[in-house]
């Protein structure tokens, strides 16, 4: 995982800009902000939230919020899934082998620690409060890869082994987050039979446009069939399969933003990877990396609109959920990562990367407490629009304070910065 600075910078600037605009707008005129994101774009039978029309018929309404969160964000999660899949499936994947065990175990601590803090404090607040906020338990489990990477470089320097450890942990955290979203936060009444359509789309596109061409090209150096499919059809079969899979997820009641995940592993891929939009990957000619790079600018723009459509909360909306999300991240994350990482490194004897100390692990946990993007997304699906959702979103926004905590911790624990 290296040379991802350009993407991270573009991602961060546009996402923050969208969030800042939303905050100002919501606090200047909350009603017009809500009216904007709830603007209906299309009434139809295929895509959108279920509503009753004037005649009492159930229809789907495509709103600006649904378009951004449920349709366009599918591209963002597809890119995250691509990184997870590469890390797990490739022979030299970052999350394979003994080298990945300590980060994986630390990730488990970084997800269970925030849940324990969130639910534990909620229980202490009383049964009524617990019932109101309990469904948001997964919000503080998130780690924002981009912002954590930025802060990690500030604290440790680009050449410190803790930065690579942090990226491995964040990727594993993303994998866990995707699983949590799929299992615990359905977007509607669950109808698992529709997942067979998603599976059929993935199997069909893999067999017809990936496996079969390679099979027909056996013992042929020029690979005529594979070359024809790549040049003439390119990404089109996978885009069609993605649309079918997305629709299946929506009908299955699983959040449709995850709808492209089954298609990602079916796309032809090189046998190695370098990380998020790494410059070195521009020299890889496989279709999956070409698609990822083609999506770089569109995804950055989508993230601006994601910030705009989700970060608009009134500053007066702070409540119990704000405190729980914030403490879940700022306390649960570093403590969970440190305890589980210490157990893996010392008790299980798996060790830490060369040049990394236990104090680095704790500071790394502070950096990983920046949950912003995914935490904001989970907050939007964990609660219905209203005061509790806004309070939870405020907690996700306040996770940026982890950057200040991390910089202070870096000084207190005398972290030695290392350049490339």
Secondary structure, DSSP 8 states (H G I E B T S, - for coil): ----HHHHHHHHHHHHHHHHHHHHHHHH-HHHHHHHHT-EEEEESSSSEEEE-TTS-EEEEEEHHHIIIIIIHHHHHHHHHHHHHHHHHSTT-TTSSGGGHHHHHHHHHHHHHHHHHHHHHHHHT-HHHHHHHGGGTTGGG---HHHHHHHHHHHH-TT-HHHHHHHHHHHHHHHHHHHHHHHH--SSS--GGGHHHHHHHHHHHHIIIIIHHHHHTTT-TT-HHHHHIIIIITTHHHHHHHHHHHHHHHHHTS-GGGTTHHHHTTS---S---STT-GGGGG---HHHHHHHHTHHHHHHHHHHHHHHH----GGG--HHHHHHHHIIIIIIHHHHHHHHHIIIIIS-----TT--HHHHHHHHHHTT--HHHHHHHHHHHS-TTHHHHHHHHHHHHTTHHHHHHHHHHHHTT------
